[in-house]
Amino acid sequence: MEVAYPGVGLLNHGPTGTSDRVAGRMLHVLAHPKARMYGRRVGLVADWRRVFSEAARLGKALELDATVWRQDLNVEMAGLARAEGVRWFSIGSDAHSASELEFLSFGMATAALAGIPRERILNHRSVEFVRSWVQAMPATVHDRS
């Protein structure tokens, strides 16, 4: 499963950046969608309705990064993603130490406050389900295979 990190790779993928990268066949989860960090960087500016609509159309998942320094997506953006039809979400701790695993509760709270039901969060699904979801990912015109 491929996870894209906008702060690392999406800025170099053309003028529409994030939405172009969402279309990649090997991308399954768009992590750190805004690439923001409190006090360090405000994050990417994009047509988020378009990005989320494209993610929904292609069946991609969005990460709810639970790290207190990111909270990316925040409740408002997660709600917008849900409203635009994104079906799948993944809660990530972005942990760089074992103690940071405690941040997962922030991601769970974000999902709850944004109205994302538990059954649409990949972390709550079985390994078999996630594997079948990855295998069923539709091909796109951007495939390199």
N, C-alpha and C positions, 0 to 999 in steps of 0.2 A: 504494500500500500504506500503510495507517495503522499507526502504532506508538503505543501508549499508554504514557505514563510515569506510574506511580502517584503519585509524589511531586508531580506537577503537576496531574493531573486526577482521579484516582480517589478522592481523599478527599472529593470533592464529589458523589459519585454514589450517595447513599443509604446505608442502614445496612449493606448487604452489600458496598458499594464495589467491591472488586476483582472478585468473581465476577459482579456485575451488568455491569461494563464488559467483561468477557471475552466476553459474549454478543453484543456489537455486531457487526453484519454487516461494517462497514468496518474493524474491528480485525483485524489479521492477526498481529502480533507484540506480545506483552506485554513491554515493556522495563522494566528496573529493577523487577522484580516486588515486591521488599520495600522498595525505595527507601531502603536503608540506606547509610550512609557511616561507615566506621570513625572513631571519635573524635568524630563530630558528631551522628549519629542512629542509633538502634538499628534502625529500620525498622518497617514496618507489621506489625501483629499480625492474622492472619486465619486462617480455617480453610483451611489450604493444601491439604489433601487435597481439599476441595471445589473450590477454585479450580482445581487441576490436573486434577481429574476433569472439570470443566466445559470447560476448555481442550481436553482430550483428546476429549470428546464432540463439540465443535464444530470440531475440526481446527485449532485455533489453535497458533501457535508461541510459545515462551518464549525470551527473550533470556538468554544467559549473558554477563553484563557482565564483561569481563575487566580492567577498571580495578582496580588494586591497592587503591584506597580503597573500592571497592564489593564486588567479587567476589560479585555478586548475579545469579544464584543461586550459592550456595556448593555444594560437592560434595554435602553431605547433602541439601539442598533439590532439587538437580538430579536426584539419585537418586530422591527421592520423586516428583518430577514424572514421571520415566521409569516408575517403578513404578505410578503412577496412570494410565498409558496415553498420556501426551503423546508424540506421534510426532515433532513438529518442533521444532527448536531453532535459534537464530541466535546466533552469537558476535559480540558488539559490543565495540569497543575503548573506546568513550566518549571517544575522543581529542579533546583540545582543542588539541593541537599535533602536528606530525608525529612527534616523538620518542615520544609516547604510543602510537603504533601498535605499538610493541614489546610492549605489554601483551597483544596477541592470544594469545600463547603461554599466558597464564594461563587464558584461556577454553578453549583447546584442552585444556589439562591438566584443567580442571574436567570437561569432557565425557568425557575418557578415564577419569578416576577414578570418575565416576558411571555408567560403563558405557553411555554413549550412543554408538552406532556412527556412524562418519563419514557414512554415507549418510542419516542422519536430521538432519544439520546443513545448513541451507539454504545457508550460505556455500560448501559443497562441491558444490552442485548447479548445473546450468547456468542461465543467465538464462531460457531457454525453459521449463525446469522450474518455476522460481519464478513466472514469469508464469502458467503454467497452474494452478499451485497456488492463486494468488490468485484467478483467474477461477472456479475450482471451489469456492470457499468457500461452504458452504451458507448459505442464508437462515435467519434465526432469528426468533423471535416478537418480538424487540426491535428489528427493523428499523424505520427511519423512512421508508423509501422507499415 
